[in-house]
Amino acid sequence: MSHSQRAAYRDRHPQCRLCRCRPTAAVDHDAVTGLVRGAVCRSCNSWLGSMEAALRVPERAMQQQAASLHWKFEADGTDALAHYAGELSYLGLTVKEFAGGLLAVRRLLSVPCVYWTGQAAGPARETRWTKTGPLADAEEAERHHRRLRSACGVAAVVTAFEPDDGVNSPSPRGLVKSFTGSPQHHYGSRRACLDRSGRPPGGGQEGRAAPG
């Protein structure tokens, strides 16, 4: 679709198809088929992209909104996804299908690693990280978090559930979240969910990471 065609389509559909309260800013299309799905506002377009990103294994760190869907689902199951039934219907998915997609991605992101930095500026592309991992499971990652939260000189701690592909990443990738001090908030309130992280071979290793 050309620029003029997109502009004409938005003119014919001035109100966001999803929220129905904001003016359209983008013509949304299926990334696989290329078919136009509707005209949406900037906010809804961003959220749709996040929902689709949550169903893909990322090359680096998963987009923050996409990651939040995983953490909400780990904490509260399909109840956490009911709020998004309208968006999922728009994407041609049921809550059950979306939940299955999240689980499939989560199983592929099975290797927990803990990263920390002493840089006060906080995580950024040039941040130098120290890494512990791969770790045996989420419980071991939790113990490292508790230790690092009380350590002097640590400015930021994150966990990253990464693919079991043998890549020794110098910076957090995969499903990443900052540690808040609450294991329940970090991993989800349902302890059974922790078993999804898997148990990679090799145990933990520590080393200084290169710039990300």
N, C-alpha and C positions, 0 to 999 in steps of 0.2 A: 504494500500500500504506500503510495507516494505521500509527500507532505501535504499536498493540496487535497488528496483524497481523505487523509486523516482529519484535516481541518473541516472538510465538508461533513464527514461523519459526526464529528463532535457538534457541529452546528445543528445537525438533525437530532442529536441527543444531548441537549444542554445540561441535563441533570444526571448526576452519578447513578448508574444502574444499581449499585449496591446500597449505599447509605441513603440515597434519595434526598439528600439535604445540602449537598455541595455541588458546585458547577464542575463539569467534566474538564479534565486536564490531559487525559491520555486515552488512546484507543488500545484496549487490552486484547491480546491474542494468545492463543495456545502456542507455547514455545515448540511443541512437537509437530503439530499439524499446520501451524501458521494461520489457522482460522480465527477470525475476529470473534471475540466473546461479548464485547460491549464497550461502551464508553464509561470511564470511571474517573473519580477525582484523584488528586495526587496522593492523598492519604490511603485510600482504598487500594490504589495501584501498588503502593509500597507494601501494604500488608499482604496482598495476594502474592507478591513476589517472595515475601518471607515464608508464607505457608508452603509454597512450592519448593523453596530452598530447604525447608525442614525435611523434605523427602529425598534429598540428595546427599551423598557423602561428599563433604567439602574438600577441596585441595588444600586449603589453609584452615583458618578458624571459621566455624560456621557463623553466619550473620547473626547478630545479637537477638533480633526478634524471632528468628527461626529457632535459635537455641532455647529461647524462653518457652516455646511451645513444647519442646522435649522435656524441660524441667517441670512444667505444669502437668504434663501427662504422667511423668514419673511420680509426682506427688499425689495426684488425685484421679488418675485413670481417665476413662472416657468422660466422666463428669466434667472434667476440665475443658473438654473439647465441645461440649454441648452449646456453649456460647457462640461458637463459630459455625453453627450448622448452616446458616445462610450463605456464608462465604464458601463453605465446602460444597453446598448444592450448586452454587455458581460455577465451581471448578469441576463439577460432575462427579463429586465424591460423597460418600456417606461418612458419618462419624466413625463407623466401624472400619471402613476402608482406609481412612486417614490414620486411624490408630494403628492399623496393621502396617502401614507405610512407615510410621515413626518407629515402631518396634523393629522393623527390618533394618532401618538405618542404624538404630541403637546397637543391634547385634553386631553390625560391621564395625562400629566404633567401640571396640571391646577392650582396648589397652589403656589403663589409667596411668597417667604421669602427672607429677607435681612440678610446677615451675615457680620460681620466686626470683625477685629482684630487689636490690637495695636502692635503686634509682627512685628518688623522691618524686620525679615527674610522672611516674606511673607508666603503665604499659603503652608502648608506641612501637612503630616499625623499627626504630633504632635501639630499642631496649635490649640490654644484655641480660639474658636469663641464666639462672642455674637450674639444673633439671635433675630430678630423681625419677627413675623409671627405666623400663616398664615395671610397674608394681603388680603384686599378686592379685589384688582386688580393690574394690572401693573402700573396704574397711581399712586396708593398709594406707590408702590415700588419705583417709580421714585422720589417721594417727599422725601422718606427716604434717597435715594442716594444723593440727593442734600444737604440735611442736614448733612449727614455724611462726604461728601467730604470736607466740610468746617470746620469740627470739629477737634479740637486739639487731638493728640494722636491716630488718626486712620491711620493705615498703609495700610490696604487693605479692599476694600468693594466689595462684590459679591452679585449677585442675583441668586436665585435658584428656578426654576419652578419645583415643586415636585409633586409626585402622591398624590391624595386625599385619603390616606390610614390610616390616623390617627397617623402615626409614627412621633414622635418628635425627629428628627435627630439632633445630637449635632454638625454636620458639614455639609457643603453644599452637596446636592445630586441632582439627576435629571439633568435638563438642566441648566447649570451654565455658567455665563459669568461675567468677571470683569467689573465694571462700568468705562467708559472712560471719563465721564463728559458730554457726548452727548447722550441724551435719544434716538435720532434717530439712532445713531450707536448701542446703546445697545439693543433696542427693534425692530428696523426696521423702515424704512421710511414711510411705509403705516400704518396710524393710525388705520385702520380697523383691522389690524392684532392683535392689543392689546386685542380685544374682545375675542380672542381664549383662553386667559388665564383662563377664567371662573370666578366664584365668590363663593369661598367656604364659609361656614357658620362660625361664631365664631369671626370674626374680628381679630385684631392684639394682640399679646402677646409678652412681652419682657422677656428675661431671660438669665442668664449666661450659656453657653454651656460647657459641659464636654469635655475633650480632644477627638479629632476625631480618 
